Amino acid sequence: MKQDFAKAIAYNVKVTPRKAKLVVDLVKGKSVNEALAILANVNRKAVSDVVKVIKSAAANAVKNHQMTEAFLYVAELAANEGKRDKRFMPRGKGSASKIIKRKTHLFCVVKERAGA
């Protein structure tokens, strides 16, 4: 049976989830070509990783599931909390402050529009 969706996942992307969600919310539900055009004009660090995941999911749909690239759209796109790196920064009088470096897991699912 032919699967009606294709997905791609990027684990531990070095962008905080809060900042990645700002980019992700711009392109949910849009066609793949429209999403890539929108992201080409956004000036955020997370854009390159989101574009990479969308392109990978689209390539998986075309190669593995024989879908037509022109009819693909971003059905689901999520930026979830990933691994946290904990570091310490030296402070005055021999103390230290905690630094948490957050990572993100990006999930993308593309589907074919009904007009295909």
C-alpha positions, 0 to 999 in steps of 0.5 A, a space after each residue: 500500500 502506498 503511503 500518503 505522506 513522507 517525513 524528515 527529522 533533524 535532531 539536536 539542531 543548535 537553535 533554541 526551540 522558541 526561536 525555531 518556532 517563530 520560523 516554523 509557524 510561518 510555513 505550516 500548511 503552505 505548499 513546499 515551493 511557497 514555503 521555500 520562497 517565504 523562508 528565502 526572505 526571512 532573516 533568522 538563524 533557524 531558517 537554514 535548518 528548517 529549509 533543509 528539513 523541508 527539502 529532505 521531506 520533499 525529496 523523500 516523497 518524490 523518491 520513495 513514495 512516487 509523489 508529484 513535487 508540484 502538489 506537495 505541501 507542508 502538512 506538519 512542521 514542529 520544533 520541539 525541545 531537544 537535548 540541553 547542554 549544561 555549562 557553567 560560567 565563572 563569576 565573581 568571588 569564586 562562584 559560578 552561574 549555570 548556562 543552558 544551551 538548548 537544542 531543537 528537534 525539527 519534524 516535517 511531514 509533507 503530503 500531496 494535495 487532493 488535486 494530484 
